[in-house]
Amino acid sequence: MMDEARWQVGGIEVWNPAFDVTPHQLITGGIITELGVFLPSELQAALTGRLTAL
């Protein structure tokens, strides 16, 4: 199990954030989600009604 194993070399500090926050105006390509890849202009319409099923 991963939660029982160490995945770091001793003596090295590591910071692994779960995600980063990118300002929306910098996103020009596809946004990758568990439901597919969407353009920024398509994202709200594509995800409306689907997120409650997760």
PQR file with spaces between the fields and no chain letter, atoms N, CA, C, O and H, PARSE charges and radii, in Angstrom:
ATOM       1  N    MET     1       0.837   -1.185    0.000 -0.4000 1.5000
ATOM       2  CA   MET     1       0.000    0.000    0.000 -0.0000 2.0000
ATOM       3  C    MET     1       0.881    1.248    0.000  0.5500 1.7000
ATOM       4  O    MET     1       1.905    1.296    0.682 -0.5500 1.4000
ATOM       5  N    MET     2       0.481    2.235   -0.757 -0.4000 1.5000
ATOM       6  CA   MET     2       1.287    3.448   -0.838 -0.0000 2.0000
ATOM       7  C    MET     2       1.318    4.213    0.473  0.5500 1.7000
ATOM       8  O    MET     2       2.332    4.831    0.796 -0.5500 1.4000
ATOM       9  H    MET     2      -0.351    2.196   -1.311  0.4000 1.0000
ATOM      10  N    ASP     3       0.236    4.188    1.236 -0.4000 1.5000
ATOM      11  CA   ASP     3       0.220    4.958    2.475 -0.0000 2.0000
ATOM      12  C    ASP     3       1.122    4.348    3.544  0.5500 1.7000
ATOM      13  O    ASP     3       1.352    4.973    4.579 -0.5500 1.4000
ATOM      14  H    ASP     3      -0.588    3.685    0.973  0.4000 1.0000
ATOM      15  N    GLU     4       1.633    3.153    3.315 -0.4000 1.5000
ATOM      16  CA   GLU     4       2.532    2.514    4.261 -0.0000 2.0000
ATOM      17  C    GLU     4       3.988    2.598    3.816  0.5500 1.7000
ATOM      18  O    GLU     4       4.883    2.240    4.583 -0.5500 1.4000
ATOM      19  H    GLU     4       1.446    2.645    2.474  0.4000 1.0000
ATOM      20  N    ALA     5       4.241    3.057    2.608 -0.4000 1.5000
ATOM      21  CA   ALA     5       5.604    3.107    2.081 -0.0000 2.0000
ATOM      22  C    ALA     5       6.091    4.544    2.007  0.5500 1.7000
ATOM      23  O    ALA     5       5.299    5.468    1.821 -0.5500 1.4000
ATOM      24  H    ALA     5       3.515    3.347    1.985  0.4000 1.0000
ATOM      25  N    ARG     6       7.410    4.730    2.155 -0.4000 1.5000
ATOM      26  CA   ARG     6       8.010    6.050    2.005 -0.0000 2.0000
ATOM      27  C    ARG     6       8.479    6.204    0.567  0.5500 1.7000
ATOM      28  O    ARG     6       9.181    5.342    0.038 -0.5500 1.4000
ATOM      29  H    ARG     6       8.053    3.980    2.307  0.4000 1.0000
ATOM      30  N    TRP     7       8.091    7.290   -0.054 -0.4000 1.5000
ATOM      31  CA   TRP     7       8.463    7.550   -1.443 -0.0000 2.0000
ATOM      32  C    TRP     7       9.374    8.767   -1.531  0.5500 1.7000
ATOM      33  O    TRP     7       9.265    9.562   -2.465 -0.5500 1.4000
ATOM      34  H    TRP     7       7.521    7.990    0.375  0.4000 1.0000
ATOM      35  N    GLN     8      10.267    8.914   -0.565 -0.4000 1.5000
ATOM      36  CA   GLN     8      11.159   10.063   -0.503 -0.0000 2.0000
ATOM      37  C    GLN     8      12.538    9.587   -0.088  0.5500 1.7000
ATOM      38  O    GLN     8      12.668    8.756    0.811 -0.5500 1.4000
ATOM      39  H    GLN     8      10.356    8.268    0.193  0.4000 1.0000
ATOM      40  N    VAL     9      13.557   10.105   -0.733 -0.4000 1.5000
ATOM      41  CA   VAL     9      14.926    9.813   -0.335 -0.0000 2.0000
ATOM      42  C    VAL     9      15.198   10.578    0.948  0.5500 1.7000
ATOM      43  O    VAL     9      14.836   11.750    1.054 -0.5500 1.4000
ATOM      44  H    VAL     9      13.451   10.780   -1.463  0.4000 1.0000
ATOM      45  N    GLY    10      15.819    9.945    1.914 -0.4000 1.5000
ATOM      46  CA   GLY    10      16.099   10.601    3.180 -0.0000 2.0000
ATOM      47  C    GLY    10      16.902   11.882    3.018  0.5500 1.7000
ATOM      48  O    GLY    10      17.797   11.963    2.177 -0.5500 1.4000
ATOM      49  H    GLY    10      16.113    8.993    1.827  0.4000 1.0000
ATOM      50  N    GLY    11      16.574   12.888    3.831 -0.4000 1.5000
ATOM      51  CA   GLY    11      17.306   14.145    3.822 -0.0000 2.0000
ATOM      52  C    GLY    11      16.883   15.136    2.755  0.5500 1.7000
ATOM      53  O    GLY    11      17.496   16.196    2.627 -0.5500 1.4000
ATOM      54  H    GLY    11      15.847   12.823    4.515  0.4000 1.0000
ATOM      55  N    ILE    12      15.858   14.820    1.989 -0.4000 1.5000
ATOM      56  CA   ILE    12      15.384   15.726    0.944 -0.0000 2.0000
ATOM      57  C    ILE    12      13.983   16.189    1.304  0.5500 1.7000
ATOM      58  O    ILE    12      13.094   15.378    1.561 -0.5500 1.4000
ATOM      59  H    ILE    12      15.361   13.959    2.093  0.4000 1.0000
ATOM      60  N    GLU    13      13.793   17.520    1.320 -0.4000 1.5000
ATOM      61  CA   GLU    13      12.462   18.051    1.591 -0.0000 2.0000
ATOM      62  C    GLU    13      11.654   18.058    0.294  0.5500 1.7000
ATOM      63  O    GLU    13      12.160   18.434   -0.764 -0.5500 1.4000
ATOM      64  H    GLU    13      14.516   18.180    1.111  0.4000 1.0000
ATOM      65  N    VAL    14      10.408   17.643    0.391 -0.4000 1.5000
ATOM      66  CA   VAL    14       9.538   17.563   -0.783 -0.0000 2.0000
ATOM      67  C    VAL    14       8.215   18.233   -0.462  0.5500 1.7000
ATOM      68  O    VAL    14       7.682   18.071    0.636 -0.5500 1.4000
ATOM      69  H    VAL    14       9.997   17.338    1.250  0.4000 1.0000
ATOM      70  N    TRP    15       7.682   18.986   -1.416 -0.4000 1.5000
ATOM      71  CA   TRP    15       6.351   19.565   -1.286 -0.0000 2.0000
ATOM      72  C    TRP    15       5.580   19.178   -2.531  0.5500 1.7000
ATOM      73  O    TRP    15       5.947   19.578   -3.636 -0.5500 1.4000
ATOM      74  H    TRP    15       8.114   19.118   -2.308  0.4000 1.0000
ATOM      75  N    ASN    16       4.527   18.414   -2.372 -0.4000 1.5000
ATOM      76  CA   ASN    16       3.714   17.949   -3.493 -0.0000 2.0000
ATOM      77  C    ASN    16       2.278   18.429   -3.314  0.5500 1.7000
ATOM      78  O    ASN    16       1.465   17.721   -2.720 -0.5500 1.4000
ATOM      79  H    ASN    16       4.229   18.089   -1.475  0.4000 1.0000
ATOM      80  N    PRO    17       1.950   19.619   -3.818 -0.5600 1.5000
ATOM      81  CA   PRO    17       0.566   20.081   -3.692  0.2800 2.0000
ATOM      82  C    PRO    17      -0.373   19.193   -4.503  0.5500 1.7000
ATOM      83  O    PRO    17       0.024   18.625   -5.521 -0.5500 1.4000
ATOM      84  N    ALA    18      -1.593   19.080   -4.059 -0.4000 1.5000
ATOM      85  CA   ALA    18      -2.570   18.246   -4.755 -0.0000 2.0000
ATOM      86  C    ALA    18      -2.969   18.863   -6.096  0.5500 1.7000
ATOM      87  O    ALA    18      -3.322   18.139   -7.026 -0.5500 1.4000
ATOM      88  H    ALA    18      -1.915   19.542   -3.232  0.4000 1.0000
ATOM      89  N    PHE    19      -2.917   20.166   -6.203 -0.4000 1.5000
ATOM      90  CA   PHE    19      -3.280   20.849   -7.439 -0.0000 2.0000
ATOM      91  C    PHE    19      -2.695   22.249   -7.405  0.5500 1.7000
ATOM      92  O    PHE    19      -2.284   22.730   -6.349 -0.5500 1.4000
ATOM      93  H    PHE    19      -2.630   20.755   -5.447  0.4000 1.0000
ATOM      94  N    ASP    20      -2.657   22.888   -8.530 -0.4000 1.5000
ATOM      95  CA   ASP    20      -2.258   24.288   -8.555 -0.0000 2.0000
ATOM      96  C    ASP    20      -3.452   25.111   -9.018  0.5500 1.7000
ATOM      97  O    ASP    20      -4.389   24.585   -9.618 -0.5500 1.4000
ATOM      98  H    ASP    20      -2.991   22.497   -9.388  0.4000 1.0000
ATOM      99  N    VAL    21      -3.407   26.384   -8.738 -0.4000 1.5000
ATOM     100  CA   VAL    21      -4.487   27.279   -9.142 -0.0000 2.0000
ATOM     101  C    VAL    21      -3.933   28.182  -10.235  0.5500 1.7000
ATOM     102  O    VAL    21      -3.065   29.019   -9.988 -0.5500 1.4000
ATOM     103  H    VAL    21      -2.645   26.811   -8.251  0.4000 1.0000
ATOM     104  N    THR    22      -4.445   28.002  -11.433 -0.4000 1.5000
ATOM     105  CA   THR    22      -4.018   28.807  -12.572 -0.0000 2.0000
ATOM     106  C    THR    22      -5.104   29.826  -12.871  0.5500 1.7000
ATOM     107  O    THR    22      -6.268   29.450  -13.015 -0.5500 1.4000
ATOM     108  H    THR    22      -5.150   27.322  -11.634  0.4000 1.0000
ATOM     109  N    PRO    23      -4.761   31.105  -12.969 -0.5600 1.5000
ATOM     110  CA   PRO    23      -5.772   32.107  -13.310  0.2800 2.0000
ATOM     111  C    PRO    23      -6.464   31.747  -14.632  0.5500 1.7000
ATOM     112  O    PRO    23      -5.804   31.362  -15.598 -0.5500 1.4000
ATOM     113  N    HIS    24      -7.780   31.873  -14.667 -0.4000 1.5000
ATOM     114  CA   HIS    24      -8.555   31.431  -15.832 -0.0000 2.0000
ATOM     115  C    HIS    24      -8.136   32.119  -17.119  0.5500 1.7000
ATOM     116  O    HIS    24      -8.237   31.523  -18.191 -0.5500 1.4000
ATOM     117  H    HIS    24      -8.316   32.186  -13.883  0.4000 1.0000
ATOM     118  N    GLN    25      -7.671   33.351  -17.042 -0.4000 1.5000
ATOM     119  CA   GLN    25      -7.287   34.053  -18.264 -0.0000 2.0000
ATOM     120  C    GLN    25      -6.011   33.478  -18.895  0.5500 1.7000
ATOM     121  O    GLN    25      -5.697   33.793  -20.043 -0.5500 1.4000
ATOM     122  H    GLN    25      -7.589   33.835  -16.171  0.4000 1.0000
ATOM     123  N    LEU    26      -5.286   32.651  -18.167 -0.4000 1.5000
ATOM     124  CA   LEU    26      -4.079   32.026  -18.711 -0.0000 2.0000
ATOM     125  C    LEU    26      -4.357   30.673  -19.371  0.5500 1.7000
ATOM     126  O    LEU    26      -3.471   30.102  -20.007 -0.5500 1.4000
ATOM     127  H    LEU    26      -5.541   32.395  -17.235  0.4000 1.0000
ATOM     128  N    ILE    27      -5.568   30.165  -19.227 -0.4000 1.5000
ATOM     129  CA   ILE    27      -5.909   28.865  -19.813 -0.0000 2.0000
ATOM     130  C    ILE    27      -6.466   29.097  -21.210  0.5500 1.7000
ATOM     131  O    ILE    27      -7.536   29.682  -21.374 -0.5500 1.4000
ATOM     132  H    ILE    27      -6.287   30.628  -18.711  0.4000 1.0000
ATOM     133  N    THR    28      -5.732   28.633  -22.213 -0.4000 1.5000
ATOM     134  CA   THR    28      -6.169   28.829  -23.597 -0.0000 2.0000
ATOM     135  C    THR    28      -6.443   27.512  -24.307  0.5500 1.7000
ATOM     136  O    THR    28      -7.087   27.498  -25.357 -0.5500 1.4000
ATOM     137  H    THR    28      -4.862   28.157  -22.081  0.4000 1.0000
ATOM     138  N    GLY    29      -5.971   26.421  -23.758 -0.4000 1.5000
ATOM     139  CA   GLY    29      -6.176   25.113  -24.374 -0.0000 2.0000
ATOM     140  C    GLY    29      -7.222   24.325  -23.622  0.5500 1.7000
ATOM     141  O    GLY    29      -8.058   24.897  -22.923 -0.5500 1.4000
ATOM     142  H    GLY    29      -5.448   26.431  -22.906  0.4000 1.0000
ATOM     143  N    GLY    30      -7.177   23.028  -23.761 -0.4000 1.5000
ATOM     144  CA   GLY    30      -8.143   22.154  -23.123 -0.0000 2.0000
ATOM     145  C    GLY    30      -7.922   22.020  -21.628  0.5500 1.7000
ATOM     146  O    GLY    30      -6.793   22.084  -21.143 -0.5500 1.4000
ATOM     147  H    GLY    30      -6.498   22.563  -24.329  0.4000 1.0000
ATOM     148  N    ILE    31      -9.015   21.833  -20.906 -0.4000 1.5000
ATOM     149  CA   ILE    31      -8.985   21.565  -19.472 -0.0000 2.0000
ATOM     150  C    ILE    31      -9.302   20.089  -19.302  0.5500 1.7000
ATOM     151  O    ILE    31     -10.357   19.620  -19.727 -0.5500 1.4000
ATOM     152  H    ILE    31      -9.933   21.780  -21.300  0.4000 1.0000
ATOM     153  N    ILE    32      -8.384   19.359  -18.678 -0.4000 1.5000
ATOM     154  CA   ILE    32      -8.531   17.915  -18.536 -0.0000 2.0000
ATOM     155  C    ILE    32      -9.276   17.613  -17.243  0.5500 1.7000
ATOM     156  O    ILE    32      -8.854   18.035  -16.166 -0.5500 1.4000
ATOM     157  H    ILE    32      -7.527   19.740  -18.333  0.4000 1.0000
ATOM     158  N    THR    33     -10.388   16.880  -17.350 -0.4000 1.5000
ATOM     159  CA   THR    33     -11.166   16.466  -16.189 -0.0000 2.0000
ATOM     160  C    THR    33     -11.373   14.957  -16.260  0.5500 1.7000
ATOM     161  O    THR    33     -11.003   14.320  -17.246 -0.5500 1.4000
ATOM     162  H    THR    33     -10.730   16.538  -18.226  0.4000 1.0000
ATOM     163  N    GLU    34     -11.962   14.395  -15.221 -0.4000 1.5000
ATOM     164  CA   GLU    34     -12.269   12.968  -15.232 -0.0000 2.0000
ATOM     165  C    GLU    34     -13.388   12.639  -16.220  0.5500 1.7000
ATOM     166  O    GLU    34     -13.630   11.468  -16.512 -0.5500 1.4000
ATOM     167  H    GLU    34     -12.263   14.913  -14.421  0.4000 1.0000
ATOM     168  N    LEU    35     -14.065   13.659  -16.731 -0.4000 1.5000
ATOM     169  CA   LEU    35     -15.154   13.457  -17.687 -0.0000 2.0000
ATOM     170  C    LEU    35     -14.749   13.740  -19.127  0.5500 1.7000
ATOM     171  O    LEU    35     -15.558   13.569  -20.038 -0.5500 1.4000
ATOM     172  H    LEU    35     -13.868   14.610  -16.494  0.4000 1.0000
ATOM     173  N    GLY    36     -13.522   14.166  -19.343 -0.4000 1.5000
ATOM     174  CA   GLY    36     -13.047   14.457  -20.691 -0.0000 2.0000
ATOM     175  C    GLY    36     -12.223   15.725  -20.738  0.5500 1.7000
ATOM     176  O    GLY    36     -11.892   16.303  -19.702 -0.5500 1.4000
ATOM     177  H    GLY    36     -12.865   14.305  -18.602  0.4000 1.0000
ATOM     178  N    VAL    37     -11.892   16.157  -21.951 -0.4000 1.5000
ATOM     179  CA   VAL    37     -11.108   17.373  -22.172 -0.0000 2.0000
ATOM     180  C    VAL    37     -12.027   18.420  -22.786  0.5500 1.7000
ATOM     181  O    VAL    37     -12.714   18.154  -23.773 -0.5500 1.4000
ATOM     182  H    VAL    37     -12.160   15.688  -22.792  0.4000 1.0000
ATOM     183  N    PHE    38     -12.036   19.613  -22.195 -0.4000 1.5000
ATOM     184  CA   PHE    38     -12.958   20.659  -22.622 -0.0000 2.0000
ATOM     185  C    PHE    38     -12.224   21.971  -22.829  0.5500 1.7000
ATOM     186  O    PHE    38     -11.252   22.262  -22.133 -0.5500 1.4000
ATOM     187  H    PHE    38     -11.479   19.828  -21.393  0.4000 1.0000
ATOM     188  N    LEU    39     -12.690   22.763  -23.788 -0.4000 1.5000
ATOM     189  CA   LEU    39     -12.212   24.131  -23.931 -0.0000 2.0000
ATOM     190  C    LEU    39     -12.795   24.947  -22.788  0.5500 1.7000
ATOM     191  O    LEU    39     -13.850   24.591  -22.263 -0.5500 1.4000
ATOM     192  H    LEU    39     -13.480   22.526  -24.353  0.4000 1.0000
ATOM     193  N    PRO    40     -12.135   26.040  -22.384 -0.5600 1.5000
ATOM     194  CA   PRO    40     -12.675   26.850  -21.293  0.2800 2.0000
ATOM     195  C    PRO    40     -14.116   27.296  -21.539  0.5500 1.7000
ATOM     196  O    PRO    40     -14.920   27.331  -20.608 -0.5500 1.4000
ATOM     197  N    SER    41     -14.446   27.634  -22.780 -0.4000 1.5000
ATOM     198  CA   SER    41     -15.803   28.090  -23.099 -0.0000 2.0000
ATOM     199  C    SER    41     -16.838   26.970  -23.026  0.5500 1.7000
ATOM     200  O    SER    41     -18.033   27.253  -22.941 -0.5500 1.4000
ATOM     201  H    SER    41     -13.793   27.606  -23.537  0.4000 1.0000
ATOM     202  N    GLU    42     -16.412   25.711  -23.055 -0.4000 1.5000
ATOM     203  CA   GLU    42     -17.322   24.565  -23.024 -0.0000 2.0000
ATOM     204  C    GLU    42     -17.493   23.971  -21.631  0.5500 1.7000
ATOM     205  O    GLU    42     -18.415   23.188  -21.403 -0.5500 1.4000
ATOM     206  H    GLU    42     -15.442   25.481  -23.124  0.4000 1.0000
ATOM     207  N    LEU    43     -16.628   24.327  -20.710 -0.4000 1.5000
ATOM     208  CA   LEU    43     -16.544   23.614  -19.442 -0.0000 2.0000
ATOM     209  C    LEU    43     -17.838   23.651  -18.629  0.5500 1.7000
ATOM     210  O    LEU    43     -18.311   22.600  -18.196 -0.5500 1.4000
ATOM     211  H    LEU    43     -15.879   24.963  -20.895  0.4000 1.0000
ATOM     212  N    GLN    44     -18.415   24.818  -18.413 -0.4000 1.5000
ATOM     213  CA   GLN    44     -19.619   24.895  -17.582 -0.0000 2.0000
ATOM     214  C    GLN    44     -20.763   24.084  -18.181  0.5500 1.7000
ATOM     215  O    GLN    44     -21.423   23.331  -17.465 -0.5500 1.4000
ATOM     216  H    GLN    44     -18.030   25.671  -18.766  0.4000 1.0000
ATOM     217  N    ALA    45     -21.006   24.223  -19.465 -0.4000 1.5000
ATOM     218  CA   ALA    45     -22.092   23.479  -20.106 -0.0000 2.0000
ATOM     219  C    ALA    45     -21.832   21.978  -20.062  0.5500 1.7000
ATOM     220  O    ALA    45     -22.762   21.196  -19.867 -0.5500 1.4000
ATOM     221  H    ALA    45     -20.470   24.835  -20.047  0.4000 1.0000
ATOM     222  N    ALA    46     -20.590   21.572  -20.241 -0.4000 1.5000
ATOM     223  CA   ALA    46     -20.254   20.147  -20.264 -0.0000 2.0000
ATOM     224  C    ALA    46     -20.406   19.503  -18.891  0.5500 1.7000
ATOM     225  O    ALA    46     -20.767   18.330  -18.792 -0.5500 1.4000
ATOM     226  H    ALA    46     -19.834   22.208  -20.400  0.4000 1.0000
ATOM     227  N    LEU    47     -20.135   20.257  -17.839 -0.4000 1.5000
ATOM     228  CA   LEU    47     -20.157   19.681  -16.497 -0.0000 2.0000
ATOM     229  C    LEU    47     -21.468   19.891  -15.753  0.5500 1.7000
ATOM     230  O    LEU    47     -21.697   19.243  -14.732 -0.5500 1.4000
ATOM     231  H    LEU    47     -19.842   21.210  -17.919  0.4000 1.0000
ATOM     232  N    THR    48     -22.331   20.774  -16.232 -0.4000 1.5000
ATOM     233  CA   THR    48     -23.604   21.030  -15.564 -0.0000 2.0000
ATOM     234  C    THR    48     -24.424   19.749  -15.493  0.5500 1.7000
ATOM     235  O    THR    48     -24.687   19.120  -16.518 -0.5500 1.4000
ATOM     236  H    THR    48     -22.144   21.300  -17.062  0.4000 1.0000
ATOM     237  N    GLY    49     -24.819   19.369  -14.310 -0.4000 1.5000
ATOM     238  CA   GLY    49     -25.626   18.180  -14.110 -0.0000 2.0000
ATOM     239  C    GLY    49     -24.838   16.894  -13.983  0.5500 1.7000
ATOM     240  O    GLY    49     -25.392   15.882  -13.554 -0.5500 1.4000
ATOM     241  H    GLY    49     -24.605   19.880  -13.477  0.4000 1.0000
ATOM     242  N    ARG    50     -23.575   16.896  -14.339 -0.4000 1.5000
ATOM     243  CA   ARG    50     -22.769   15.679  -14.276 -0.0000 2.0000
ATOM     244  C    ARG    50     -22.035   15.529  -12.949  0.5500 1.7000
ATOM     245  O    ARG    50     -21.763   14.405  -12.528 -0.5500 1.4000
ATOM     246  H    ARG    50     -23.124   17.718  -14.688  0.4000 1.0000
ATOM     247  N    LEU    51     -21.715   16.605  -12.297 -0.4000 1.5000
ATOM     248  CA   LEU    51     -20.905   16.537  -11.082 -0.0000 2.0000
ATOM     249  C    LEU    51     -21.635   15.895   -9.917  0.5500 1.7000
ATOM     250  O    LEU    51     -20.990   15.301   -9.054 -0.5500 1.4000
ATOM     251  H    LEU    51     -21.935   17.518  -12.640  0.4000 1.0000
ATOM     252  N    THR    52     -22.951   15.992   -9.859 -0.4000 1.5000
ATOM     253  CA   THR    52     -23.689   15.368   -8.761 -0.0000 2.0000
ATOM     254  C    THR    52     -23.652   13.853   -8.866  0.5500 1.7000
ATOM     255  O    THR    52     -23.829   13.162   -7.863 -0.5500 1.4000
ATOM     256  H    THR    52     -23.476   16.474  -10.561  0.4000 1.0000
ATOM     257  N    ALA    53     -23.425   13.323  -10.067 -0.4000 1.5000
ATOM     258  CA   ALA    53     -23.363   11.873  -10.256 -0.0000 2.0000
ATOM     259  C    ALA    53     -22.057   11.285   -9.743  0.5500 1.7000
ATOM     260  O    ALA    53     -21.975   10.079   -9.510 -0.5500 1.4000
ATOM     261  H    ALA    53     -23.281   13.884  -10.882  0.4000 1.0000
ATOM     262  N    LEU    54     -21.040   12.112   -9.564 -0.4000 1.5000
ATOM     263  CA   LEU    54     -19.755   11.616   -9.083 -0.0000 2.0000
ATOM     264  C    LEU    54     -19.868   11.412   -7.621  0.5500 1.7000
ATOM     265  O    LEU    54     -18.904   10.994   -6.979 -0.5500 1.4000
ATOM     266  H    LEU    54     -21.106   13.091   -9.754  0.4000 1.0000
